[in-house]
Amino acid sequence: MGKTLFISDLDGTLLDSNAKISPVTAGIINNLIDAGLIFTYATARSFHTASRITGDINFKYPAVHHNGVFIQDPVNGDYFDKCVFDRDITAQIIKTLRDNKLYPLVYALIDGRERVSWIGGKETDGIKFYLKTRQNDIRLREVQDYGEFFALAFIVGTHRELEQILPVLNVGAHFDWHILADTYSGDKYWLEIMRFDAQKDKGVLKVKKVTGADRIICFGDNINDLPMFNISDESYAVDNALAEVKKRAADVIGSNGDDGVAKWLEKNAHKYL
């Protein structure tokens, strides 16, 4: 059968409703990794936030961060691959945003360090929400200019606000975008702008190559998991997943609150080891 890469989304999938790895999930997956399971994750989170909540699992293989912008070691953050905008595209996107009086949060690597920047005095309700939930985050940087390079930009707001923004960002020849519901907030959504090759499908295929796997089995719950579903041999939606994600899955498994991914692996992974 060859090697199988098992890869899971984090929020709403591997993590419980409190954004934690449960002891049950950690115990099952660590035992399977020790037995030879090739298991990792693909998340919209950065390494900075993902590593703080995944430490109970003994990951050995690269993980996908920011939906495919970075492929990194999940333990020490070393980079296997980066998908950042070049100077010309960055300038074009910033001009479009400024011309339309849009002031997003911008994620960048500056002198090798993760930074999240925003324009001082231009804080929207969405940015205020973001900052309030990330107090004492060493990545935060209030600026008057975004700089020449960045990896992605994101705008936080209601779904209606973000839909109204899309028409003014009609430079799709240069970047991709998606709108995601915030897993832990009922009325907040994220509009992310990234390179075309910075999606979960591209990231997962890079991990597949690094691990030498022949097949991919993935788990997810949200719209940004669908690209990963498209390139997987088998894809499973947790019971709490969006209806559209369930429709695209091979099957629906237990919810994230009931250790659905870990229990599925405990029951089925032996077939692939």
N, C-alpha and C positions, 0 to 999 in steps of 0.2 A: 504493500500500500504506500510505502514511502513516509516521509515526515509530514506531519500536520501541524500548522500554526494555528493555535487558538488565541483569539484576540477579542477583548471586550471593551466596550465603552465603559466609562466610569459613572458619572452622575446619572441617576435614574436606572442604572443597569447593574454594575458591580457594587456600587455604593448603596447603602440603605437610605431611608428618607431623611436621616440626619447627616448625610454626606460622610459616612464612615464605612470602613471595612468591618463587618461583623466578625466576632471570634469564630463563628461557624464557617463563614466563607474563608477566612485566613487559614484555618486548620485544614480544611479540605484541599484548598488549592496548594498550600505548601507541601502537603503529602504527595500530591500529584506531580508537582515540580520535581520533588526528590526522586520520584519514580520515572522521571524523564519527559514529562509533559512540556511542550514548548508553548508557554503561555505569557502573554503580555497584554497591554492595553492601548487603546487609541482614544484620545480625549480632546475636548476643546480647551481644557485647562493648560496652563503653562507647567513646566517642570517645577517651578517654584511652589505652586499650590498643590499639584498632584503628588509630589514627593512627601508632602506633609501628612497626607492621609492614606498613603499606600505602603507605609513602612512595615506593616505587619506581614506583608507578603514578600517572600524572598525571590524577587524578580531577577532573572538572569539574562533576559533578552531585551533589545531596544524597544522603546515605547514611542508612540506617536503623540506629539503635543501640538496644541493649537490647530487641531483638525488636519494636520499634515504639514504645517509650516516647518516644524522641527522634528527630526528623529533623534532621540537622545537616550543615553543610558539612564534607566529609571532610578538608579541608585546614586550616581555621582553627577549626572547631568551632562556628561561628555557628549559632544555632537557627532552624529553619524552623517547628517545631512541638514541643509538649511535652504529654505525657499523664501528669500527676501527680495523686495523690489530693488531695481537699480535706480540710480540717481535721476535719470530722465523721467521714468514712470512715477517716482515719488513726487517730483516737482509738478507733474501734470495732475496727479490726484490732489495734492495740496492746493493747487490753484483752483481746481473745480470746487473743492470744499469751501475755500475762502470766498470765491465769487458768489457762492450761494449761502454764505454766512453759516456754515456748518463747522462745528468744532468738536471733532471726535476725540476719543482716547486713542493714543497711538502706542503700539508695542514695538520696541526696537532693542537691538543689541548695541550698546555704547561702551566702547573699550572693553568688550567681552562680557559686559554685565547686562542683565535684563533690566529694562526701564519701561515704565508706563507713564507717558507724558500727556499733559493737557494744558490748554492755553489758559493762563490765569485771568480771572475776571470774566470768562466765557463759560462758566460751568452751567450746564443744563441740569434739569431735574434728574436725568439719567446719570450724569456724571456725579452729581451729589450723592445719589443712591450708591453708585459704585464705590466712591471714596468712603462713605459711611461704613460700608461693609468690609473695608480693608484698612482700617486704622492701624498705624505702625508698620505698614507694608514698606519695606526698604526700597522697593522698585519704583515707588511713586515719585514723580518729578514734575512740579509746576514750572512751565516755561512760557516764553513769549513767542517762540518759534519752534516748530517740530523738528527741524533738522533735515539733512539731505537724504537719509536712508531710514526705512522702517520695514518691518516684517508684515504687519497688518494694522488696520485701523478698525475700531469698533465703536458703535454708537448704541447707547442704551435708551430705551423709551417704550412707549406703548406700541402695539402692532400698527395702529392707525398712523401714528407719527412716522414710523419707519417706512411704511408703504408710501407715504407722501414724499419722502426723501428720495426714493429710488429713481424717479424720472430725471432728477437733476444730476444723478450720478451715471448718466448714460455714456460711459466711456468703456463699455464692456469689452472692447478689443484689448484692453490692457489689464483687466483684473476680473476676478470672480467675486461673488457675494452670496450670502444667505442670511435669512432671518431665523433665529432660534428662540424658543420660549425659555425663559430662565426657570430651571428646574425647581427652584426653591421660592419663587415669587410668582403669585398668580397673575400679575398684570405687567410684568417687565419682560421685554424682548431684547435680543441682541442682533444688530445688523453688523456683520463682519465683512470686511473687504480684504481680499488676499490674492495672491498670484493664482493663475489657473491650475498650476501643478501643486498647489497647497491644499489638497483635499484628502479626506481619509482614505479614499481608494488608492491614490498615488502613494501615500505614506505607508499603508499596509503592504503594498507590493514591494516597497523598499525593504521593509522588515522581513518579508518572505524571502527576499534574495539574500539578506544578511544571514538568516537562520538556515538557509538551504532547504526550506520546506517545499513540498510538492503540492500541498493542498491548504486551504484556509477555511476555518470555521469561525464565525464571528457572532457576537451578541450585541444588541443595541436596543434603544428605545425612542430615539428622536430623529428628526429629519436629517441632521448631519451624519447620521449613521447609514443612510441609504446608499451613498457612493461605495461604502465598505461592503454593503450587502451585494451590490452589483458585481463585485469581483471575487466574491467568496463562493466556495463550492457548496457550503451550507451556511445559512444565516438564521438566527433565532431571535425573536423578539420577546422581551420579558412581558409579563401579563399587564404591567402598568404602562406599556408603550403606547405611543400614539396610534390611532386606528390605521393611518396610512402605512406606518412601519409594520404593523401586524400583517397587513395585506401582502406585503412584499417578502415576508419571512417564510422560511420553509415550515416553521411551526412556532407556536407560542408556548413558552415555558413559564415557570413560576415567577412571581414578582420580585423586584429588587428587595422588598421588605421581608421576603421569605427565602432569601439566599438562592434565588432561582438559578443563576449561572453556576454557582458552585455545586448545587445539588444535581443539575443536569450533567455537569462534568463528572461528578462522583459516580453517577449511574452509567455514563456512556464512554468516558475517556479511555477506558481499558481497551476498547475496540481499536484505538489508534496508537497505542503504545507498543 
